Amino acid sequence: MKRNAAKEMLNKTSTLLLLSLVLLLVQCSNLIGKAKEKKVELTPTSDTAMETYRTTGKLIVQKSFETLSGQLLQAIKTGGVPHALQYCNLKAYPLTDSLSEAYQVDIKRVTLKPRNAANQADPFEKSLINTFEKLAVNNLAGVNMVVRDNEGLPVFASPIVVGKLCLQCHGEKGKVIADTDLKVIERLYPDDQATGYREGDLRGIWRIRFQETQ
Ligand code: HEC
């Protein structure tokens, strides 16, 4: 009898031990999950400040995009792709400088696959692009983010989505990009990575960095 009772005790203890082990494992995997999440987690700014940065960021992007795509279209109409190449560049527009000055911001377009190496996303910007990429929404165009970068500066980010107009210079080689145009592009940008896109793809992001530290 005594032996049985002892055996039962032992059984109970091992069941308890097993249970705690399972619990521990569950907790651990939760923690690991959290740690993983934390890696991509981006620090949001305070609510009111965030809304101000968001409104300003949206306005800057909208004005820049409208100017850029309007001029780009016009340039293609006037002189075809070779003539228009210089217009897909923020430096071509005095508007970018005046917006930077008026709002004390740094305006950039960055991407994982740059045509101009100066537009290569840094690790922080990559994490922003990856976050947009992971969002399984139909219309990325309406989405944006306000976060603080590694130095604590507020950053507004919004996606750059490939439209029809973009394909003749960023679409698939041998299909949408005319061979003669491709030759010009490759001559100017021997390390070009910015082709092969389809309509609706994420091309990169607008990255508007504000000055204030709070
Ligand atoms: C006429 C050809 C042309 C068209 C059309 C065009 N681009 Fe570009 N794009 C370029 C060139 C050339 C560059 C490199 C500019 C530079 O030297 O900074 C570029 C650069 C970019 C960049 C900066 C990142 C990088 O790869 O250097 C983004 C973002 C971009 N294009 C998006 C677009 C989008 C979105 C459209 C459609 C609205 C578009 N482009 C249409 C030629 C074009």
Residues whose N, C-alpha, C, O or C-beta is under 5 A from the ligand:
A	BS01	HEC	S69 V81 A84 L85 C88 N89 R109 T111 K113 P114 R115 N116 N119 I160 V161 V162 G163 L165 C166 C169 A194 R203 G204
